[in-house]
Amino acid sequence: MTYGLLLLSALIGGVALGTFYFGGLWYTVERIHDVSHPAYLLAGSFLVRAVVVLSGFVGITYAFGSRLEIVGTCLLGFMMVRLVLVRRWGPVPRAARPSG
């Protein structure tokens, strides 16, 4: 595998992990009012998301040779998803927030 393809694969892996993590966070926040014990939902969701993402980072690191630039590229893909989703969903405008 060429070096460029290796970096592209790490970037795509980071994007996939970021999509899973932040998509799962969004799904959890959307469903928090539907459960009787929201703390269990938040804790369980965090644990599942964290274990999957950390396992994914470790797997990508070992699969692609434990190089710092591979880990950095994977992390870059992860953070790109965060940036895109924050810009897309953005903060709730002050007037639309519920009072109280």
Residue, then its C-alpha position, 0 to 999 in steps of 0.5 A: m500500500t502506498y503512503g498516500l493511500l495509507l494516510l487516506s485510509a487513516l483519514i477515512g477511518g477517523v471520519a467513520l469513528g467521528t461519525f459514530y461518536f458524534g452521531g451517537l451523542w446526537y442520538t442520545v441527546e435527542r432521546i434523553h427526554d424519552v427515558s425514565h433514568p437519563a443518567y443511565l442513558l448518558a453513562g451507557s451511551f458514553l461508555v459504548r461510544a468511548v470503547v468503540v472509538l478507542s478500540g477503533f483508534v488502537g486498531i487503526t494504529y496497529a493495522f497501519g504500523s504505529r506511526l505518529e502521522i497515521v494516528g494524527t491523520c486519524l485524529l484529524g478525520f475525527m475532529m473534521v467530523r466534529l467541526v462539520l457537525v458543529r457548523r451544521w447543527g450549531p448552537v441553539p439561538r438564545a430566543a429559541r431556548p426554553s426558559g427556566 
